[in-house]
Amino acid sequence: MRRGLRFVPPALLLLAVLELTVFVLVGRGIGFGSAVLLVFAASLLGLVLLRREGMRAWRGFRAAVESRQPPGPQVTDGLVGLVGALLLATPGLVSGLVGLLLLVPPVRRLARVGVQRTAERRVSSMVAGDLFGPRRVRVRRGAPQPAPTPTAPQQPVTDPGRAIEGEIIEPGRP
């Protein structure tokens, strides 16, 4: 975990430079005043959505607990919504766009699945089962396929038209 934290300061610096660059480009395109109003409107919308998403996440969590279902899906959905609203509330055009995308239902669903998979990998299977319920496993019907046996490395066929089934043609061989 600590190894990944060393990349946070350079990533934040890169994000600040990206935000500033996009703001300058948008400001040149639509005007400085319009760009400032756009950032202000996005931040105001983000603050309104932050409250709404927080209440929605809390209600979903409580409903899952009261119905004795695993609260993980509601928690991850609420977490993605809160992060989207928080990014939208953060002043900046790039963060606002990413936040807005996280609030769009198909993108939100993909992000929720990613958060759930990450959480399942980082916690024990017992905790993951308590949070998200039993795992769904794909079962393929039919006879089990034998495991491939390790063999000696084979040379590639240089002229596939000359190869007899199962024969390996070595380069330089007639």
C-alpha positions as CSV (number, residue, x, y, z in Angstrom):
1,M,0.0,0.0,0.0
2,R,2.8,2.4,0.9
3,R,4.5,1.7,-2.4
4,G,1.5,3.1,-4.3
5,L,1.3,6.3,-2.1
6,R,4.6,7.6,-3.5
7,F,2.8,8.2,-6.8
8,V,0.2,10.5,-5.3
9,P,2.1,13.8,-5.2
10,P,3.3,13.5,-8.9
11,A,-0.3,12.4,-9.9
12,L,-1.8,15.4,-8.2
13,L,0.7,17.7,-9.8
14,L,-0.1,16.2,-13.2
15,L,-3.8,16.6,-12.6
16,A,-3.4,20.3,-11.6
17,V,-1.4,21.0,-14.8
18,L,-4.0,19.1,-16.8
19,E,-6.9,21.1,-15.2
20,L,-5.1,24.4,-15.8
21,T,-4.3,23.5,-19.4
22,V,-7.9,22.5,-20.2
23,F,-9.2,25.6,-18.5
24,V,-7.0,27.9,-20.5
25,L,-8.0,26.1,-23.8
26,V,-11.7,26.3,-23.0
27,G,-11.2,29.9,-21.9
28,R,-9.7,30.7,-25.2
29,G,-12.5,28.9,-27.0
30,I,-15.6,30.3,-25.2
31,G,-14.1,33.2,-23.3
32,F,-12.6,33.5,-19.8
33,G,-15.9,34.7,-18.1
34,S,-17.9,31.8,-19.7
35,A,-15.2,29.3,-18.6
36,V,-15.3,30.6,-15.0
37,L,-19.2,30.4,-15.0
38,L,-19.0,26.8,-16.4
39,V,-16.6,25.8,-13.6
40,F,-18.8,27.6,-11.0
41,A,-22.0,25.9,-12.3
42,A,-20.4,22.5,-12.3
43,S,-19.2,22.9,-8.8
44,L,-22.6,24.1,-7.6
45,L,-24.3,21.2,-9.3
46,G,-21.8,18.8,-7.7
47,L,-22.6,20.2,-4.2
48,V,-26.3,19.7,-4.8
49,L,-25.7,16.1,-6.1
50,L,-23.3,15.4,-3.2
51,R,-26.1,15.8,-0.7
52,R,-28.6,13.8,-2.9
53,E,-26.1,10.9,-3.5
54,G,-25.2,10.8,0.2
55,M,-28.8,10.4,1.2
56,R,-29.4,7.9,-1.5
57,A,-26.4,5.8,-0.4
58,W,-27.6,5.9,3.2
59,R,-31.1,4.9,2.3
60,G,-29.8,2.0,0.2
61,F,-27.6,0.8,3.0
62,R,-30.3,0.9,5.6
63,A,-32.8,-0.9,3.3
64,A,-30.3,-3.7,2.6
65,V,-29.5,-4.1,6.3
66,E,-33.2,-4.0,7.3
67,S,-34.0,-6.7,4.7
68,R,-31.1,-8.7,5.9
69,Q,-29.3,-8.6,2.5
70,P,-25.6,-8.0,2.0
71,P,-25.1,-4.3,1.9
72,G,-22.1,-4.4,-0.4
73,P,-23.8,-3.6,-3.7
74,Q,-25.6,-0.6,-2.2
75,V,-22.5,0.6,-0.5
76,T,-20.4,0.4,-3.7
77,D,-23.1,2.1,-5.8
78,G,-23.3,4.9,-3.2
79,L,-19.5,5.2,-3.0
80,V,-19.3,5.6,-6.8
81,G,-22.1,8.2,-6.7
82,L,-20.5,10.1,-3.9
83,V,-17.1,10.1,-5.7
84,G,-18.8,11.3,-8.9
85,A,-20.6,14.1,-7.1
86,L,-17.4,15.0,-5.2
87,L,-15.4,15.2,-8.4
88,L,-18.1,17.4,-9.9
89,A,-18.1,19.7,-6.9
90,T,-14.3,20.0,-7.2
91,P,-13.5,23.1,-9.2
92,G,-12.1,22.0,-12.5
93,L,-13.3,21.0,-15.9
94,V,-11.6,17.6,-16.2
95,S,-12.6,16.5,-12.7
96,G,-16.1,17.8,-13.4
97,L,-16.3,15.8,-16.6
98,V,-15.1,12.6,-14.8
99,G,-17.6,13.2,-12.0
100,L,-20.4,13.7,-14.4
101,L,-19.5,10.5,-16.3
102,L,-19.5,8.6,-13.0
103,L,-23.1,9.7,-12.5
104,V,-24.3,8.3,-15.8
105,P,-25.9,4.9,-15.1
106,P,-23.9,2.6,-17.5
107,V,-20.6,4.2,-16.5
108,R,-21.6,4.0,-12.9
109,R,-22.4,0.3,-13.2
110,L,-19.0,-0.4,-14.7
111,A,-17.3,1.6,-12.0
112,R,-19.3,-0.2,-9.3
113,V,-18.3,-3.6,-10.7
114,G,-14.6,-2.4,-10.6
115,V,-14.9,-1.2,-7.0
116,Q,-16.6,-4.5,-6.0
117,R,-13.9,-6.6,-7.7
118,T,-11.1,-4.6,-6.0
119,A,-12.8,-4.9,-2.6
120,E,-13.2,-8.6,-3.1
121,R,-9.5,-9.0,-3.9
122,R,-8.4,-7.0,-0.9
123,V,-10.5,-8.6,1.8
124,S,-10.9,-12.2,2.9
125,S,-13.4,-14.3,1.1
126,M,-15.5,-14.5,4.3
127,V,-15.7,-10.7,4.6
128,A,-16.4,-10.4,0.9
129,G,-19.2,-12.9,1.2
130,D,-20.7,-10.9,4.1
131,L,-20.5,-7.7,2.1
132,F,-21.5,-8.8,-1.4
133,G,-23.3,-12.2,-0.8
134,P,-22.3,-15.5,-2.3
135,R,-20.0,-15.3,-5.3
136,R,-21.4,-16.2,-8.7
137,V,-19.3,-18.8,-10.4
138,R,-19.7,-19.9,-14.0
139,V,-20.1,-23.6,-14.5
140,R,-19.5,-25.1,-17.9
141,R,-21.3,-28.3,-18.6
142,G,-19.7,-31.2,-20.5
143,A,-16.8,-33.4,-20.1
144,P,-13.8,-31.9,-18.3
145,Q,-11.0,-31.0,-20.6
146,P,-7.6,-32.7,-19.8
147,A,-4.9,-30.3,-18.7
148,P,-2.2,-29.8,-21.4
149,T,0.9,-31.9,-20.7
150,P,4.2,-30.0,-20.9
151,T,6.2,-31.0,-23.9
152,A,9.5,-30.1,-25.3
153,P,9.6,-26.8,-27.1
154,Q,8.8,-27.2,-30.8
155,Q,10.3,-25.3,-33.7
156,P,7.9,-23.3,-35.7
157,V,6.7,-24.5,-39.1
158,T,8.5,-22.4,-41.8
159,D,6.4,-23.6,-44.7
160,P,2.9,-24.7,-43.6
161,G,2.1,-26.2,-47.0
162,R,4.9,-28.8,-46.6
163,A,4.1,-29.9,-43.1
164,I,2.5,-33.3,-42.6
165,E,0.1,-33.5,-39.6
166,G,2.2,-33.5,-36.5
167,E,5.5,-32.9,-38.2
168,I,7.7,-30.0,-37.5
169,I,9.7,-28.6,-40.3
170,E,13.1,-27.1,-39.2
171,P,14.6,-24.3,-41.2
172,G,17.1,-25.4,-43.7
173,R,15.6,-28.9,-44.0
174,P,14.5,-30.0,-47.5
